[in-house]
């Protein structure tokens, strides 16, 4: 007897979408909400009927699979996912308005084009002395997907295992301060697992909305974590996108973290080219930049963040009030442990924009926002 599907990990399709039928009742519910998902704003029965029999070339992605998250969970903000790079072109009548809705100011009419630039010398702002002393840690990560595979939403058990095996070979090409060890979820020892938990490195999936896209299928196969000896350079393999490349350290030396990230991305890209013999390592779109499962991460796929202690601001304005201040500066404030978590003694401040802006500018956004929060905390301290 088959075990009952686990909504935190298994792909569970809406019963209508599973039959390739328009989910009338659930879409009506999604559209009735005060805050409709971007998918619900863009999707219609006519659009569904137009695309329902089309499958993308690489992943066999369908419009039913694309919108499943937003149908199953009407409260989701985006509500749709891609299964491969072709999804963004094949289903552009869905994805284009979603992209424009999330990445304000970016137009999909050909007038805008994303440019990647990880040159730290172009960062204009520096952290104030006050901000420096309040910052606990700095972490900058990017999402990257390998060009020779479908995105994980549209991938299989085999593609996930192939990606993990390929990346294990790539890690063998790293040297100097980037060199380290790869731990697979499926065969790490209890001691290794506990150490990764203690280091706050271990990712565990367990997200219903992501599971509805297909992110967490075949868990934990093909998943793993790499980190260097100093534990300042990490990769998450097949957590959602193929690779989450992370640079981090204690304190507020943002430039050092950004520079390490840039070196790490370049080393991983060269390693993939060397191991595969292919010229194009990462999945890159002429207009959208780096391609990701979720439209929200397109472009840079970057989140640059610091944990900063601002207890008086938290007491006076709460997370929601601080987040509003950050949004005015193209950043966001999240709970102590990230999105949808509570505030304890510090907040996580990160860039909000992803697409249409170079990476160094997003770091600039974060630095100027953190400086302002530190200034406001100083004023409250008197």
BELWO-V157726 format. One line per field, one symbol per residue. ss: DSSP state (H for helix, E for strand, L for the rest). phi: phi as a letter, one per 40 degrees, with the letter a starting at -180 (. if undefined). Layout:
ss->???
phi->???
//
This chain:
ss->LLLLLLLLLLLLLLHHHHLLLLLHHHHHHHHHLLLLLHHHHHLLHHHHHHHLLLLLLLLLLLHHHHHHHHHHLLLLLLLLELLLHHHHHHLHHHHHHHHHHHLLLLLLLLLLLLLLLLLHHHLLLLLLHHHHHHEEEEEEEEEELELLLLLHHHLLHHHHHHHHHHHHHHHLLLLHHHLEEEEELLLLLHHHHHHHHHLLLLLLLLLHHHHLLLLLLLLLLLLEEEEELLLLEEEEELLLLLEEEEEEEELLLHHHHHHHHHHHHHHHHHHHHHHHLLLLLELEELLLEELLLEHHHLELLEEEEEEELLHHHHHHHHHHHHHHHHHLLLEEEEELLELLLLLLLLEEEEELLLLLLLHHHHHHHHHHHHHHHHHHHHHHHL
phi->.cccdcccbccbcdcccccfbccdccccccccccbccccccccaccccccbcbcbccccgcbcccdbddcccbdccccgaacbaccdcccbccccdcccccccdgcbccgcbacbcabcccccccbcccccdccccababbbcbbcccbcccdbcbdcccccccccccccccccbgcccabbbcdcbccccccccccccgbccbgfacccccchdbdgcbcgcabbacccgbbbbcbgcacdbbcbbaacgbccccccccdcccdcccccccccccgccbcbcbbdbcgccbdcdcbdgcgbbbbbcbcbccccccbgccccccccccbgbabbcdbhcgbccbbabbbacccbbgbcdccccddcccccdccccccdcccg
//
